[in-house]
Amino acid sequence: MEKALMKKDDEVCYNTRKSRLYNRTRRGLLSHVRKGVYVPSYLTDKFMIACNAVDNGCLVYHSALEYYALHTQSFNWLYVHSATPFRTFEHLNETYIYKPVNYLIDPLIDLADEDYPIRVTSLSQTVIDCIRHIDLAGGLEELMNALDWIGLGQLDEAVMIQCLDAASSKSVYQRAGYLLSLYQEQLGLSDAFFGHCKERIGNNVSYLTPDENCDTYDKKWKICVPQIK
């Protein structure tokens, strides 16, 4: 009998909450984002929605580049890491897509609105993640434009090495070594950083982008690359 009463009480509470959500939504106080998730109607910032409509959401890949204003292309979708996988959902003409990363090293937390903080991979991790998955960065040209806009001292070599070692991929060391060496002076990266990458590239030939686009071989990094203007 006691269990039956508890079950009935739970059902009443659930129905009460459901009724309140419905009423607040009907009155325009809340917006329904996805199943079981509502936000105040005034909340329209796509970055805040991305990070707070899922479990510990964090902007990654091109969405992180966009947060840092290092993008030339604007998409109507966002890549979001979450502690819990979620189905793609749409809200206010934006599409939110689950794209996890294997590690999060000191993400930036923007507390401009403490109720709805924005979490984003650090600039240093974003660069390595985008080098690892150039397609998720919006393509090679988009990534190189981003690198071209990053200033002296903005990247943390120690964090980048942590990310590279966490990825533990010879081809990523090759891609990172090659691409970042094009901007070494501008970014202020040390020879020691590139030495770390060089020691871990192995003997296999890698490709910067899909092989059919790569027609130039870089002997130092043992990588085939497209002609870069």
C-alpha positions in Angstrom: 0.0 0.0 0.0 2.8 2.4 0.9 4.6 1.8 -2.4 1.3 2.3 -4.3 0.8 5.7 -2.5 4.3 6.7 -3.3 3.8 5.8 -7.0 0.6 7.8 -7.1 2.3 10.8 -5.4 5.1 10.7 -8.0 2.6 10.7 -10.8 0.8 13.7 -9.3 4.1 15.6 -9.0 5.0 14.7 -12.6 1.6 15.8 -13.9 1.9 19.1 -11.9 5.4 19.8 -13.4 4.1 19.0 -16.8 1.1 21.3 -16.4 3.3 24.1 -15.2 5.7 23.7 -18.1 2.8 23.7 -20.6 1.3 26.8 -19.1 4.6 28.7 -19.1 5.3 27.7 -22.6 1.8 28.7 -23.7 2.3 32.1 -22.0 5.6 32.6 -23.8 7.8 32.4 -20.8 9.6 29.2 -21.8 10.7 27.7 -25.1 10.8 24.0 -25.7 14.3 23.1 -27.0 14.2 19.3 -27.1 12.5 16.5 -25.3 12.4 17.3 -21.6 14.4 20.5 -22.0 13.1 24.1 -21.8 14.8 27.4 -21.6 13.5 31.0 -20.9 12.1 32.5 -24.1 14.5 35.4 -23.8 17.5 33.0 -24.2 18.3 33.1 -27.9 22.1 33.0 -27.9 23.0 29.8 -29.8 26.2 29.2 -27.8 24.4 29.4 -24.5 21.7 27.0 -25.8 24.3 24.6 -27.1 26.1 24.4 -23.8 23.0 24.3 -21.5 20.5 22.2 -23.4 22.6 19.1 -23.1 24.6 17.4 -20.3 27.8 19.5 -19.7 27.8 20.8 -23.3 31.0 22.2 -24.8 31.5 23.9 -28.1 34.0 22.0 -30.3 35.7 22.1 -33.7 34.3 24.8 -36.1 31.8 25.9 -33.5 34.7 26.7 -31.2 36.5 28.6 -34.0 33.3 30.6 -34.5 33.1 31.4 -30.8 36.6 32.7 -31.0 35.7 34.7 -34.1 38.2 32.8 -36.2 35.8 31.8 -38.9 35.0 32.9 -42.4 32.1 30.6 -43.0 28.9 30.7 -40.9 26.9 27.6 -40.6 23.5 27.1 -39.2 24.6 24.1 -37.2 26.8 23.7 -34.1 29.1 20.9 -33.0 28.7 20.2 -29.3 30.5 17.8 -27.0 28.4 16.4 -24.2 29.0 14.1 -21.3 25.9 12.2 -22.6 25.3 11.4 -26.3 22.2 13.2 -27.6 20.2 13.2 -30.8 20.6 16.1 -33.2 17.9 18.7 -32.5 16.8 22.0 -34.0 15.9 25.3 -32.2 15.5 28.8 -33.6 16.8 27.7 -37.1 20.0 26.3 -35.6 20.9 22.6 -35.6 22.8 21.1 -32.7 24.9 18.1 -33.5 26.7 15.7 -31.0 30.4 15.6 -31.9 32.4 14.4 -28.9 36.1 14.8 -28.3 38.2 12.2 -26.5 39.6 14.6 -23.9 38.9 18.0 -22.5 42.0 19.9 -21.3 41.2 23.1 -19.4 38.2 24.3 -21.4 37.3 27.9 -21.3 34.2 28.7 -19.3 32.5 32.0 -20.1 30.4 33.1 -17.1 29.0 36.3 -18.7 25.6 34.9 -17.8 26.2 32.7 -14.7 22.8 31.0 -15.2 23.8 29.8 -18.7 27.6 29.6 -18.9 29.3 28.9 -22.2 31.9 26.1 -22.3 34.3 25.8 -25.2 37.5 24.0 -25.8 40.6 26.2 -25.2 42.0 27.9 -28.3 45.0 25.5 -28.0 42.9 22.4 -27.9 40.6 23.7 -30.6 43.6 24.1 -33.0 44.8 20.5 -32.4 41.2 19.1 -32.6 40.7 20.9 -35.9 44.0 19.7 -37.3 43.0 16.2 -36.3 39.6 16.5 -38.0 40.0 19.1 -40.7 36.6 18.3 -42.1 35.0 19.3 -38.8 37.0 22.6 -38.9 35.1 23.6 -42.1 37.9 22.4 -44.4 41.6 23.2 -44.9 41.1 26.7 -46.1 38.9 27.6 -43.2 41.4 26.2 -40.7 44.3 28.0 -42.4 42.4 31.3 -42.2 41.9 30.7 -38.5 45.6 30.0 -38.0 46.4 33.2 -39.9 44.3 35.2 -37.5 45.8 33.8 -34.3 48.4 36.2 -32.8 51.7 35.8 -31.1 51.6 34.1 -27.7 47.9 33.1 -28.0 48.6 29.4 -28.1 49.9 27.4 -25.2 52.5 24.8 -26.4 52.2 22.7 -23.2 48.4 22.3 -23.8 48.9 21.5 -27.4 51.5 18.9 -26.6 49.0 17.4 -24.0 46.4 17.2 -26.7 48.7 15.7 -29.3 49.9 13.1 -26.8 46.3 12.3 -25.8 45.4 11.8 -29.5 48.5 9.6 -29.8 48.4 9.6 -33.6 51.5 9.7 -35.8 49.5 11.3 -38.6 48.2 14.1 -36.3 51.8 14.8 -35.2 52.7 15.1 -38.9 49.8 17.3 -39.8 50.4 19.5 -36.7 54.1 19.8 -37.4 53.6 20.7 -41.0 50.7 23.1 -40.7 51.9 24.9 -37.6 55.5 25.3 -39.0 54.0 27.5 -41.7 53.0 29.9 -38.9 55.9 29.3 -36.4 57.2 32.9 -36.3 53.7 34.4 -36.2 52.5 32.1 -33.4 55.8 32.2 -31.5 56.1 28.4 -31.3 59.5 27.1 -30.2 61.8 24.6 -32.0 61.3 22.3 -29.0 57.6 22.0 -29.9 58.3 20.9 -33.4 61.1 18.6 -32.1 58.5 16.9 -30.0 56.3 16.4 -33.0 59.2 15.3 -35.2 60.2 12.6 -32.7 56.8 11.0 -32.9 55.9 10.9 -36.6 57.4 7.5 -37.5 58.2 6.5 -41.0 54.8 6.2 -42.7 53.7 8.8 -45.2 50.5 10.6 -44.2 48.1 12.9 -46.0 46.9 16.3 -45.0 43.6 16.0 -46.8 42.1 13.2 -48.9 44.8 11.7 -51.1 43.4 12.8 -54.4 43.9 16.4 -53.5 47.5 15.9 -52.3 50.1 16.4 -55.1 53.1 17.7 -53.1 55.3 15.8 -50.8 56.9 17.4 -47.7 60.1 15.4 -46.9 60.6 16.9 -43.4 57.2 15.9 -42.2 56.7 12.9 -44.5 53.3 14.2 -45.5 51.5 14.7 -48.8 49.8 18.0 -49.1 47.8 20.0 -51.6 49.4 23.0 -53.2 48.9 25.8 -50.6 48.7 29.3 -52.0 
